[in-house]
Amino acid sequence: MRRLSTLDWIALILLIIGGLNWLLVGLFSFDLVAAIFGELSLISRIIYILVGLAALYTLYLATRIGRTEAP
């Protein structure tokens, strides 16, 4: 089995953070990123962009793992 690189782990962690934030938004209408950094502040926007890029990268990672794990 192939080991995950540092970039893989960073992407997965960002994806988990983004998923938990969406869970809070869905359950309680509470955006943790906006609460901490401000509604659509530059930092909030950067975090949202990084989470989105992490999601795209994780799609690539999943296909890469799927190809290497296939019999």
Buried (B, 14 or more C-beta within 10 A) or exposed (E): EEEEEEEBEBBBEBBEBBEEBEEBBEEEEEBBBBEEBEEEEEEBEEBBEBBEEBBEBBEEBEEEBEEEEEE
